[in-house]
Amino acid sequence: MAGVTPAPRRSSGFSLSFTRVWLPLAIVIAGVVLIVIGHGSYSNLANTHSLESAAGVSLLLVALIVWMLNWMYRLSIRSNEEREDEELAREYFDRTGHWPDEE
């Protein structure tokens, strides 16, 4: 079977859903809980409540980063699929002399 490439593995629905939705949501919830525990205060570093609030805000930023990484990954996958579709259309044009969507 030389020259045969295996089909790309697709992630299961649960792991994909977990990574895209539930992981950022869990991080946001943890961040909000820390902000609530810290009473939303930010007075000085000697106050332990201000450290909890700062950790909560940091977790909110981490959740945003995780969501954005997932979004950028999906954009790159979509771009690759569009590039492959364009390549197939060009090969069709080379064979037939017209584009696939033309009559």
Biopython code that builds the backbone (N, CA, C, O; Angstrom):
import numpy as np
from Bio.PDB.StructureBuilder import StructureBuilder

atoms = [
    (1, "MET", "N", (0.818, -1.180, 0.000)),
    (1, "MET", "CA", (0.000, 0.000, 0.000)),
    (1, "MET", "C", (0.864, 1.246, 0.000)),
    (1, "MET", "O", (0.644, 2.166, 0.788)),
    (2, "ALA", "N", (1.818, 1.272, -0.858)),
    (2, "ALA", "CA", (2.693, 2.437, -0.952)),
    (2, "ALA", "C", (1.934, 3.592, -1.576)),
    (2, "ALA", "O", (1.161, 3.408, -2.517)),
    (3, "GLY", "N", (2.155, 4.767, -1.053)),
    (3, "GLY", "CA", (1.542, 5.959, -1.598)),
    (3, "GLY", "C", (0.136, 6.235, -1.080)),
    (3, "GLY", "O", (-0.481, 7.232, -1.456)),
    (4, "VAL", "N", (-0.375, 5.354, -0.217)),
    (4, "VAL", "CA", (-1.716, 5.561, 0.330)),
    (4, "VAL", "C", (-1.573, 6.261, 1.672)),
    (4, "VAL", "O", (-0.891, 5.775, 2.574)),
    (5, "THR", "N", (-2.218, 7.393, 1.785)),
    (5, "THR", "CA", (-2.158, 8.127, 3.056)),
    (5, "THR", "C", (-3.403, 7.801, 3.868)),
    (5, "THR", "O", (-4.508, 7.732, 3.330)),
    (6, "PRO", "N", (-3.214, 7.602, 5.167)),
    (6, "PRO", "CA", (-4.378, 7.288, 5.994)),
    (6, "PRO", "C", (-5.294, 8.500, 6.128)),
    (6, "PRO", "O", (-4.851, 9.647, 6.053)),
    (7, "ALA", "N", (-6.561, 8.224, 6.326)),
    (7, "ALA", "CA", (-7.539, 9.300, 6.514)),
    (7, "ALA", "C", (-7.244, 10.019, 7.822)),
    (7, "ALA", "O", (-6.860, 9.381, 8.802)),
    (8, "PRO", "N", (-7.416, 11.335, 7.854)),
    (8, "PRO", "CA", (-7.160, 12.059, 9.094)),
    (8, "PRO", "C", (-8.135, 11.627, 10.177)),
    (8, "PRO", "O", (-9.315, 11.387, 9.924)),
    (9, "ARG", "N", (-7.602, 11.535, 11.397)),
    (9, "ARG", "CA", (-8.449, 11.136, 12.520)),
    (9, "ARG", "C", (-9.278, 12.326, 12.962)),
    (9, "ARG", "O", (-8.770, 13.439, 13.096)),
    (10, "ARG", "N", (-10.541, 12.082, 13.183)),
    (10, "ARG", "CA", (-11.445, 13.111, 13.688)),
    (10, "ARG", "C", (-11.574, 12.931, 15.187)),
    (10, "ARG", "O", (-11.644, 11.805, 15.680)),
    (11, "SER", "N", (-11.605, 14.035, 15.909)),
    (11, "SER", "CA", (-11.784, 13.964, 17.353)),
    (11, "SER", "C", (-13.209, 13.536, 17.651)),
    (11, "SER", "O", (-14.139, 13.791, 16.887)),
    (12, "SER", "N", (-13.344, 12.877, 18.787)),
    (12, "SER", "CA", (-14.693, 12.489, 19.177)),
    (12, "SER", "C", (-15.491, 13.736, 19.534)),
    (12, "SER", "O", (-14.922, 14.777, 19.863)),
    (13, "GLY", "N", (-16.783, 13.624, 19.467)),
    (13, "GLY", "CA", (-17.653, 14.765, 19.738)),
    (13, "GLY", "C", (-17.477, 15.310, 21.135)),
    (13, "GLY", "O", (-17.528, 16.523, 21.342)),
    (14, "PHE", "N", (-17.267, 14.417, 22.111)),
    (14, "PHE", "CA", (-17.131, 14.873, 23.491)),
    (14, "PHE", "C", (-15.862, 15.681, 23.688)),
    (14, "PHE", "O", (-15.908, 16.768, 24.265)),
    (15, "SER", "N", (-14.726, 15.172, 23.220)),
    (15, "SER", "CA", (-13.465, 15.885, 23.444)),
    (15, "SER", "C", (-13.442, 17.210, 22.687)),
    (15, "SER", "O", (-12.890, 18.197, 23.173)),
    (16, "LEU", "N", (-14.035, 17.229, 21.510)),
    (16, "LEU", "CA", (-14.106, 18.464, 20.740)),
    (16, "LEU", "C", (-14.986, 19.492, 21.443)),
    (16, "LEU", "O", (-14.616, 20.660, 21.562)),
    (17, "SER", "N", (-16.143, 19.053, 21.901)),
    (17, "SER", "CA", (-17.046, 19.937, 22.627)),
    (17, "SER", "C", (-16.419, 20.410, 23.932)),
    (17, "SER", "O", (-16.554, 21.575, 24.307)),
    (18, "PHE", "N", (-15.738, 19.509, 24.614)),
    (18, "PHE", "CA", (-15.097, 19.869, 25.876)),
    (18, "PHE", "C", (-14.036, 20.942, 25.661)),
    (18, "PHE", "O", (-13.970, 21.915, 26.412)),
    (19, "THR", "N", (-13.208, 20.765, 24.636)),
    (19, "THR", "CA", (-12.119, 21.706, 24.387)),
    (19, "THR", "C", (-12.630, 23.057, 23.908)),
    (19, "THR", "O", (-12.103, 24.095, 24.307)),
    (20, "ARG", "N", (-13.641, 23.053, 23.065)),
    (20, "ARG", "CA", (-14.128, 24.307, 22.491)),
    (20, "ARG", "C", (-15.038, 25.087, 23.422)),
    (20, "ARG", "O", (-14.992, 26.317, 23.446)),
    (21, "VAL", "N", (-15.866, 24.389, 24.191)),
    (21, "VAL", "CA", (-16.894, 25.081, 24.972)),
    (21, "VAL", "C", (-16.686, 24.931, 26.465)),
    (21, "VAL", "O", (-16.591, 25.923, 27.188)),
    (22, "TRP", "N", (-16.615, 23.691, 26.928)),
    (22, "TRP", "CA", (-16.673, 23.460, 28.372)),
    (22, "TRP", "C", (-15.401, 23.844, 29.099)),
    (22, "TRP", "O", (-15.479, 24.313, 30.234)),
    (23, "LEU", "N", (-14.233, 23.668, 28.499)),
    (23, "LEU", "CA", (-12.989, 24.061, 29.170)),
    (23, "LEU", "C", (-12.922, 25.574, 29.391)),
    (23, "LEU", "O", (-12.662, 26.002, 30.516)),
    (24, "PRO", "N", (-13.146, 26.401, 28.361)),
    (24, "PRO", "CA", (-13.145, 27.845, 28.632)),
    (24, "PRO", "C", (-14.239, 28.262, 29.617)),
    (24, "PRO", "O", (-14.031, 29.151, 30.443)),
    (25, "LEU", "N", (-15.401, 27.619, 29.527)),
    (25, "LEU", "CA", (-16.486, 27.953, 30.443)),
    (25, "LEU", "C", (-16.131, 27.585, 31.883)),
    (25, "LEU", "O", (-16.435, 28.341, 32.805)),
    (26, "ALA", "N", (-15.494, 26.438, 32.084)),
    (26, "ALA", "CA", (-15.072, 26.035, 33.434)),
    (26, "ALA", "C", (-14.035, 27.008, 33.991)),
    (26, "ALA", "O", (-14.061, 27.333, 35.178)),
    (27, "ILE", "N", (-13.129, 27.467, 33.143)),
    (27, "ILE", "CA", (-12.118, 28.430, 33.594)),
    (27, "ILE", "C", (-12.777, 29.758, 33.953)),
    (27, "ILE", "O", (-12.393, 30.392, 34.936)),
    (28, "VAL", "N", (-13.766, 30.184, 33.167)),
    (28, "VAL", "CA", (-14.489, 31.426, 33.470)),
    (28, "VAL", "C", (-15.216, 31.301, 34.809)),
    (28, "VAL", "O", (-15.181, 32.217, 35.631)),
    (29, "ILE", "N", (-15.864, 30.175, 35.018)),
    (29, "ILE", "CA", (-16.597, 29.981, 36.276)),
    (29, "ILE", "C", (-15.632, 30.016, 37.464)),
    (29, "ILE", "O", (-15.923, 30.637, 38.486)),
    (30, "ALA", "N", (-14.490, 29.352, 37.327)),
    (30, "ALA", "CA", (-13.496, 29.381, 38.410)),
    (30, "ALA", "C", (-13.009, 30.803, 38.657)),
    (30, "ALA", "O", (-12.811, 31.199, 39.805)),
    (31, "GLY", "N", (-12.816, 31.571, 37.593)),
    (31, "GLY", "CA", (-12.383, 32.956, 37.744)),
    (31, "GLY", "C", (-13.424, 33.814, 38.427)),
    (31, "GLY", "O", (-13.094, 34.629, 39.289)),
    (32, "VAL", "N", (-14.675, 33.637, 38.051)),
    (32, "VAL", "CA", (-15.754, 34.415, 38.672)),
    (32, "VAL", "C", (-15.889, 34.038, 40.147)),
    (32, "VAL", "O", (-16.112, 34.904, 40.992)),
    (33, "VAL", "N", (-15.755, 32.752, 40.457)),
    (33, "VAL", "CA", (-15.824, 32.322, 41.855)),
    (33, "VAL", "C", (-14.706, 32.975, 42.665)),
    (33, "VAL", "O", (-14.945, 33.437, 43.781)),
    (34, "LEU", "N", (-13.505, 33.019, 42.129)),
    (34, "LEU", "CA", (-12.403, 33.663, 42.847)),
    (34, "LEU", "C", (-12.636, 35.157, 43.022)),
    (34, "LEU", "O", (-12.295, 35.716, 44.064)),
    (35, "ILE", "N", (-13.202, 35.803, 42.031)),
    (35, "ILE", "CA", (-13.498, 37.231, 42.157)),
    (35, "ILE", "C", (-14.554, 37.456, 43.237)),
    (35, "ILE", "O", (-14.451, 38.394, 44.028)),
    (36, "VAL", "N", (-15.564, 36.596, 43.266)),
    (36, "VAL", "CA", (-16.607, 36.723, 44.285)),
    (36, "VAL", "C", (-16.033, 36.449, 45.669)),
    (36, "VAL", "O", (-16.348, 37.166, 46.619)),
    (37, "ILE", "N", (-15.197, 35.423, 45.798)),
    (37, "ILE", "CA", (-14.564, 35.124, 47.091)),
    (37, "ILE", "C", (-13.700, 36.296, 47.540)),
    (37, "ILE", "O", (-13.654, 36.623, 48.725)),
    (38, "GLY", "N", (-13.026, 36.916, 46.599)),
    (38, "GLY", "CA", (-12.168, 38.057, 46.918)),
    (38, "GLY", "C", (-12.925, 39.353, 47.077)),
    (38, "GLY", "O", (-12.321, 40.398, 47.320)),
    (39, "HIS", "N", (-14.249, 39.306, 46.945)),
    (39, "HIS", "CA", (-15.114, 40.482, 47.075)),
    (39, "HIS", "C", (-14.785, 41.560, 46.050)),
    (39, "HIS", "O", (-15.128, 42.726, 46.249)),
    (40, "GLY", "N", (-14.141, 41.195, 44.981)),
    (40, "GLY", "CA", (-13.850, 42.148, 43.920)),
    (40, "GLY", "C", (-12.938, 43.274, 44.345)),
    (40, "GLY", "O", (-12.891, 44.321, 43.698)),
    (41, "SER", "N", (-12.210, 43.066, 45.435)),
    (41, "SER", "CA", (-11.362, 44.153, 45.940)),
    (41, "SER", "C", (-9.955, 44.039, 45.386)),
    (41, "SER", "O", (-9.474, 42.954, 45.057)),
    (42, "TYR", "N", (-9.327, 45.163, 45.295)),
    (42, "TYR", "CA", (-7.936, 45.228, 44.866)),
    (42, "TYR", "C", (-7.329, 46.427, 45.572)),
    (42, "TYR", "O", (-7.188, 47.506, 44.996)),
    (43, "SER", "N", (-6.973, 46.216, 46.828)),
    (43, "SER", "CA", (-6.466, 47.349, 47.598)),
    (43, "SER", "C", (-4.945, 47.338, 47.699)),
    (43, "SER", "O", (-4.288, 48.298, 47.297)),
    (44, "ASN", "N", (-4.391, 46.266, 48.229)),
    (44, "ASN", "CA", (-2.934, 46.166, 48.319)),
    (44, "ASN", "C", (-2.548, 44.698, 48.366)),
    (44, "ASN", "O", (-3.417, 43.832, 48.474)),
    (45, "LEU", "N", (-1.276, 44.412, 48.286)),
    (45, "LEU", "CA", (-0.836, 43.022, 48.259)),
    (45, "LEU", "C", (-0.916, 42.360, 49.619)),
    (45, "LEU", "O", (-0.874, 41.131, 49.689)),
    (46, "ALA", "N", (-1.027, 43.109, 50.696)),
    (46, "ALA", "CA", (-1.147, 42.529, 52.022)),
    (46, "ALA", "C", (-2.539, 41.957, 52.255)),
    (46, "ALA", "O", (-2.727, 41.122, 53.140)),
    (47, "ASN", "N", (-3.509, 42.398, 51.473)),
    (47, "ASN", "CA", (-4.878, 41.924, 51.608)),
    (47, "ASN", "C", (-5.020, 40.632, 50.811)),
    (47, "ASN", "O", (-4.828, 40.629, 49.595)),
    (48, "THR", "N", (-5.356, 39.532, 51.490)),
    (48, "THR", "CA", (-5.461, 38.248, 50.786)),
    (48, "THR", "C", (-6.640, 38.234, 49.823)),
    (48, "THR", "O", (-6.609, 37.522, 48.820)),
    (49, "HIS", "N", (-7.670, 39.006, 50.114)),
    (49, "HIS", "CA", (-8.816, 39.036, 49.193)),
    (49, "HIS", "C", (-8.433, 39.642, 47.851)),
    (49, "HIS", "O", (-8.970, 39.245, 46.817)),
    (50, "SER", "N", (-7.514, 40.594, 47.857)),
    (50, "SER", "CA", (-7.109, 41.192, 46.590)),
    (50, "SER", "C", (-6.353, 40.186, 45.740)),
    (50, "SER", "O", (-6.440, 40.228, 44.513)),
    (51, "LEU", "N", (-5.608, 39.277, 46.375)),
    (51, "LEU", "CA", (-4.899, 38.242, 45.608)),
    (51, "LEU", "C", (-5.887, 37.271, 44.977)),
    (51, "LEU", "O", (-5.676, 36.827, 43.848)),
    (52, "GLU", "N", (-6.954, 36.935, 45.680)),
    (52, "GLU", "CA", (-7.969, 36.045, 45.108)),
    (52, "GLU", "C", (-8.661, 36.702, 43.916)),
    (52, "GLU", "O", (-8.913, 36.058, 42.898)),
    (53, "SER", "N", (-8.962, 37.981, 44.056)),
    (53, "SER", "CA", (-9.592, 38.695, 42.939)),
    (53, "SER", "C", (-8.648, 38.778, 41.745)),
    (53, "SER", "O", (-9.078, 38.616, 40.603)),
    (54, "ALA", "N", (-7.377, 39.026, 41.998)),
    (54, "ALA", "CA", (-6.399, 39.091, 40.903)),
    (54, "ALA", "C", (-6.260, 37.740, 40.214)),
    (54, "ALA", "O", (-6.128, 37.679, 38.991)),
    (55, "ALA", "N", (-6.287, 36.654, 40.987)),
    (55, "ALA", "CA", (-6.225, 35.318, 40.394)),
    (55, "ALA", "C", (-7.471, 35.054, 39.553)),
    (55, "ALA", "O", (-7.390, 34.419, 38.501)),
    (56, "GLY", "N", (-8.629, 35.542, 40.019)),
    (56, "GLY", "CA", (-9.862, 35.370, 39.254)),
    (56, "GLY", "C", (-9.816, 36.101, 37.930)),
    (56, "GLY", "O", (-10.237, 35.563, 36.906)),
    (57, "VAL", "N", (-9.310, 37.319, 37.939)),
    (57, "VAL", "CA", (-9.177, 38.084, 36.696)),
    (57, "VAL", "C", (-8.193, 37.391, 35.762)),
    (57, "VAL", "O", (-8.402, 37.347, 34.549)),
    (58, "SER", "N", (-7.123, 36.852, 36.330)),
    (58, "SER", "CA", (-6.149, 36.122, 35.511)),
    (58, "SER", "C", (-6.792, 34.910, 34.858)),
    (58, "SER", "O", (-6.517, 34.612, 33.696)),
    (59, "LEU", "N", (-7.648, 34.206, 35.597)),
    (59, "LEU", "CA", (-8.324, 33.051, 35.012)),
    (59, "LEU", "C", (-9.290, 33.473, 33.898)),
    (59, "LEU", "O", (-9.457, 32.747, 32.918)),
    (60, "LEU", "N", (-9.915, 34.621, 34.041)),
    (60, "LEU", "CA", (-10.772, 35.112, 32.962)),
    (60, "LEU", "C", (-9.951, 35.364, 31.696)),
    (60, "LEU", "O", (-10.396, 35.061, 30.589)),
    (61, "LEU", "N", (-8.764, 35.915, 31.868)),
    (61, "LEU", "CA", (-7.890, 36.142, 30.707)),
    (61, "LEU", "C", (-7.426, 34.826, 30.095)),
    (61, "LEU", "O", (-7.338, 34.700, 28.873)),
    (62, "VAL", "N", (-7.127, 33.843, 30.947)),
    (62, "VAL", "CA", (-6.719, 32.531, 30.444)),
    (62, "VAL", "C", (-7.859, 31.898, 29.644)),
    (62, "VAL", "O", (-7.622, 31.306, 28.591)),
    (63, "ALA", "N", (-9.089, 32.020, 30.137)),
    (63, "ALA", "CA", (-10.237, 31.471, 29.413)),
    (63, "ALA", "C", (-10.377, 32.130, 28.045)),
    (63, "ALA", "O", (-10.668, 31.458, 27.055)),
    (64, "LEU", "N", (-10.171, 33.435, 27.990)),
    (64, "LEU", "CA", (-10.236, 34.139, 26.708)),
    (64, "LEU", "C", (-9.146, 33.640, 25.760)),
    (64, "LEU", "O", (-9.394, 33.470, 24.566)),
    (65, "ILE", "N", (-7.965, 33.408, 26.273)),
    (65, "ILE", "CA", (-6.863, 32.906, 25.445)),
    (65, "ILE", "C", (-7.175, 31.509, 24.919)),
    (65, "ILE", "O", (-6.939, 31.225, 23.745)),
    (66, "VAL", "N", (-7.706, 30.629, 25.779)),
    (66, "VAL", "CA", (-8.056, 29.272, 25.342)),
    (66, "VAL", "C", (-9.111, 29.330, 24.242)),
    (66, "VAL", "O", (-9.011, 28.625, 23.238)),
    (67, "TRP", "N", (-10.132, 30.184, 24.441)),
    (67, "TRP", "CA", (-11.179, 30.306, 23.422)),
    (67, "TRP", "C", (-10.602, 30.827, 22.110)),
    (67, "TRP", "O", (-10.955, 30.328, 21.042)),
    (68, "MET", "N", (-9.719, 31.823, 22.175)),
    (68, "MET", "CA", (-9.143, 32.390, 20.952)),
    (68, "MET", "C", (-8.246, 31.384, 20.236)),
    (68, "MET", "O", (-8.234, 31.342, 19.006)),
    (69, "LEU", "N", (-7.497, 30.575, 20.980)),
    (69, "LEU", "CA", (-6.667, 29.547, 20.343)),
    (69, "LEU", "C", (-7.543, 28.536, 19.604)),
    (69, "LEU", "O", (-7.224, 28.130, 18.487)),
    (70, "ASN", "N", (-8.643, 28.136, 20.231)),
    (70, "ASN", "CA", (-9.571, 27.230, 19.557)),
    (70, "ASN", "C", (-10.144, 27.860, 18.306)),
    (70, "ASN", "O", (-10.262, 27.195, 17.278)),
    (71, "TRP", "N", (-10.499, 29.127, 18.374)),
    (71, "TRP", "CA", (-11.058, 29.847, 17.228)),
    (71, "TRP", "C", (-10.041, 29.932, 16.091)),
    (71, "TRP", "O", (-10.377, 29.695, 14.930)),
    (72, "MET", "N", (-8.785, 30.273, 16.434)),
    (72, "MET", "CA", (-7.757, 30.376, 15.389)),
    (72, "MET", "C", (-7.457, 29.016, 14.771)),
    (72, "MET", "O", (-7.182, 28.933, 13.574)),
    (73, "TYR", "N", (-7.505, 27.957, 15.559)),
    (73, "TYR", "CA", (-7.284, 26.619, 15.019)),
    (73, "TYR", "C", (-8.390, 26.262, 14.024)),
    (73, "TYR", "O", (-8.118, 25.725, 12.950)),
    (74, "ARG", "N", (-9.644, 26.567, 14.391)),
    (74, "ARG", "CA", (-10.754, 26.294, 13.474)),
    (74, "ARG", "C", (-10.618, 27.097, 12.194)),
    (74, "ARG", "O", (-10.934, 26.594, 11.116)),
    (75, "LEU", "N", (-10.152, 28.346, 12.292)),
    (75, "LEU", "CA", (-9.935, 29.155, 11.088)),
    (75, "LEU", "C", (-8.872, 28.534, 10.185)),
    (75, "LEU", "O", (-9.020, 28.526, 8.963)),
    (76, "SER", "N", (-7.807, 28.018, 10.781)),
    (76, "SER", "CA", (-6.742, 27.422, 9.966)),
    (76, "SER", "C", (-7.227, 26.150, 9.288)),
    (76, "SER", "O", (-6.870, 25.890, 8.140)),
    (77, "ILE", "N", (-8.034, 25.353, 9.978)),
    (77, "ILE", "CA", (-8.583, 24.137, 9.369)),
    (77, "ILE", "C", (-9.493, 24.499, 8.208)),
    (77, "ILE", "O", (-9.425, 23.885, 7.144)),
    (78, "ARG", "N", (-10.352, 25.504, 8.413)),
    (78, "ARG", "CA", (-11.261, 25.940, 7.344)),
    (78, "ARG", "C", (-10.473, 26.460, 6.146)),
    (78, "ARG", "O", (-10.855, 26.220, 5.001)),
    (79, "SER", "N", (-9.380, 27.168, 6.403)),
    (79, "SER", "CA", (-8.554, 27.692, 5.324)),
    (79, "SER", "C", (-7.938, 26.550, 4.520)),
    (79, "SER", "O", (-7.875, 26.615, 3.293)),
    (80, "ASN", "N", (-7.485, 25.511, 5.208)),
    (80, "ASN", "CA", (-6.915, 24.360, 4.502)),
    (80, "ASN", "C", (-7.963, 23.665, 3.648)),
    (80, "ASN", "O", (-7.671, 23.245, 2.528)),
    (81, "GLU", "N", (-9.179, 23.539, 4.165)),
    (81, "GLU", "CA", (-10.246, 22.905, 3.386)),
    (81, "GLU", "C", (-10.582, 23.730, 2.152)),
    (81, "GLU", "O", (-10.793, 23.172, 1.076)),
    (82, "GLU", "N", (-10.634, 25.045, 2.291)),
    (82, "GLU", "CA", (-10.912, 25.905, 1.139)),
    (82, "GLU", "C", (-9.795, 25.813, 0.110)),
    (82, "GLU", "O", (-10.058, 25.831, -1.093)),
    (83, "ARG", "N", (-8.559, 25.714, 0.568)),
    (83, "ARG", "CA", (-7.418, 25.587, -0.337)),
    (83, "ARG", "C", (-7.501, 24.268, -1.108)),
    (83, "ARG", "O", (-7.218, 24.231, -2.306)),
    (84, "GLU", "N", (-7.889, 23.186, -0.426)),
    (84, "GLU", "CA", (-8.036, 21.894, -1.097)),
    (84, "GLU", "C", (-9.170, 21.938, -2.128)),
    (84, "GLU", "O", (-9.033, 21.392, -3.223)),
    (85, "ASP", "N", (-10.285, 22.585, -1.780)),
    (85, "ASP", "CA", (-11.390, 22.726, -2.732)),
    (85, "ASP", "C", (-10.956, 23.509, -3.971)),
    (85, "ASP", "O", (-11.316, 23.154, -5.094)),
    (86, "GLU", "N", (-10.187, 24.568, -3.764)),
    (86, "GLU", "CA", (-9.688, 25.367, -4.884)),
    (86, "GLU", "C", (-8.759, 24.536, -5.768)),
    (86, "GLU", "O", (-8.807, 24.645, -6.993)),
    (87, "GLU", "N", (-7.919, 23.712, -5.156)),
    (87, "GLU", "CA", (-7.012, 22.865, -5.928)),
    (87, "GLU", "C", (-7.795, 21.850, -6.763)),
    (87, "GLU", "O", (-7.461, 21.617, -7.925)),
    (88, "LEU", "N", (-8.829, 21.249, -6.179)),
    (88, "LEU", "CA", (-9.665, 20.315, -6.942)),
    (88, "LEU", "C", (-10.368, 21.014, -8.096)),
    (88, "LEU", "O", (-10.483, 20.446, -9.182)),
    (89, "ALA", "N", (-10.840, 22.237, -7.880)),
    (89, "ALA", "CA", (-11.496, 22.985, -8.952)),
    (89, "ALA", "C", (-10.506, 23.285, -10.074)),
    (89, "ALA", "O", (-10.866, 23.205, -11.248)),
    (90, "ARG", "N", (-9.268, 23.629, -9.729)),
    (90, "ARG", "CA", (-8.261, 23.894, -10.760)),
    (90, "ARG", "C", (-7.925, 22.632, -11.562)),
    (90, "ARG", "O", (-7.746, 22.695, -12.778)),
    (91, "GLU", "N", (-7.842, 21.486, -10.874)),
    (91, "GLU", "CA", (-7.589, 20.229, -11.582)),
    (91, "GLU", "C", (-8.748, 19.906, -12.525)),
    (91, "GLU", "O", (-8.523, 19.435, -13.640)),
    (92, "TYR", "N", (-9.979, 20.154, -12.089)),
    (92, "TYR", "CA", (-11.146, 19.940, -12.933)),
    (92, "TYR", "C", (-11.088, 20.852, -14.151)),
    (92, "TYR", "O", (-11.401, 20.430, -15.264)),
    (93, "PHE", "N", (-10.684, 22.113, -13.938)),
    (93, "PHE", "CA", (-10.571, 23.059, -15.048)),
    (93, "PHE", "C", (-9.512, 22.595, -16.040)),
    (93, "PHE", "O", (-9.715, 22.691, -17.250)),
    (94, "ASP", "N", (-8.384, 22.093, -15.541)),
    (94, "ASP", "CA", (-7.331, 21.611, -16.436)),
    (94, "ASP", "C", (-7.821, 20.436, -17.292)),
    (94, "ASP", "O", (-7.449, 20.327, -18.460)),
    (95, "ARG", "N", (-8.648, 19.565, -16.723)),
    (95, "ARG", "CA", (-9.149, 18.406, -17.457)),
    (95, "ARG", "C", (-10.242, 18.768, -18.443)),
    (95, "ARG", "O", (-10.253, 18.253, -19.561)),
    (96, "THR", "N", (-11.165, 19.643, -18.058)),
    (96, "THR", "CA", (-12.361, 19.871, -18.866)),
    (96, "THR", "C", (-12.380, 21.206, -19.609)),
    (96, "THR", "O", (-13.101, 21.345, -20.597)),
    (97, "GLY", "N", (-11.607, 22.183, -19.156)),
    (97, "GLY", "CA", (-11.607, 23.479, -19.809)),
    (97, "GLY", "C", (-12.634, 24.460, -19.261)),
    (97, "GLY", "O", (-12.735, 25.584, -19.751)),
    (98, "HIS", "N", (-13.394, 24.053, -18.255)),
    (98, "HIS", "CA", (-14.325, 24.968, -17.603)),
    (98, "HIS", "C", (-14.376, 24.643, -16.103)),
    (98, "HIS", "O", (-13.996, 23.560, -15.658)),
    (99, "TRP", "N", (-14.861, 25.625, -15.358)),
    (99, "TRP", "CA", (-14.908, 25.486, -13.893)),
    (99, "TRP", "C", (-16.061, 24.578, -13.486)),
    (99, "TRP", "O", (-17.050, 24.489, -14.213)),
    (100, "PRO", "N", (-15.961, 23.900, -12.342)),
    (100, "PRO", "CA", (-17.011, 22.957, -11.923)),
    (100, "PRO", "C", (-18.389, 23.596, -11.765)),
    (100, "PRO", "O", (-19.394, 22.914, -11.966)),
    (101, "ASP", "N", (-18.472, 24.856, -11.418)),
    (101, "ASP", "CA", (-19.779, 25.478, -11.198)),
    (101, "ASP", "C", (-20.350, 26.119, -12.458)),
    (101, "ASP", "O", (-21.428, 26.712, -12.415)),
    (102, "GLU", "N", (-19.639, 26.008, -13.578)),
    (102, "GLU", "CA", (-20.128, 26.555, -14.846)),
    (102, "GLU", "C", (-20.934, 25.503, -15.586)),
    (102, "GLU", "O", (-20.692, 24.306, -15.425)),
    (103, "GLU", "N", (-21.889, 25.939, -16.395)),
    (103, "GLU", "CA", (-22.714, 25.029, -17.225)),
    (103, "GLU", "C", (-21.922, 24.565, -18.405)),
    (103, "GLU", "O", (-22.426, 23.797, -19.225)),
]
sb = StructureBuilder()
sb.init_structure("model")
sb.init_model(0)
sb.init_chain("A")
sb.init_seg("    ")
for serial, (resi, resn, name, xyz) in enumerate(atoms, 1):
    if name == "N":
        sb.init_residue(resn, " ", resi, " ")
    sb.init_atom(name, np.array(xyz, "f"), 0.0, 1.0, " ", f" {name:<3s}", serial, name[0])
structure = sb.get_structure()
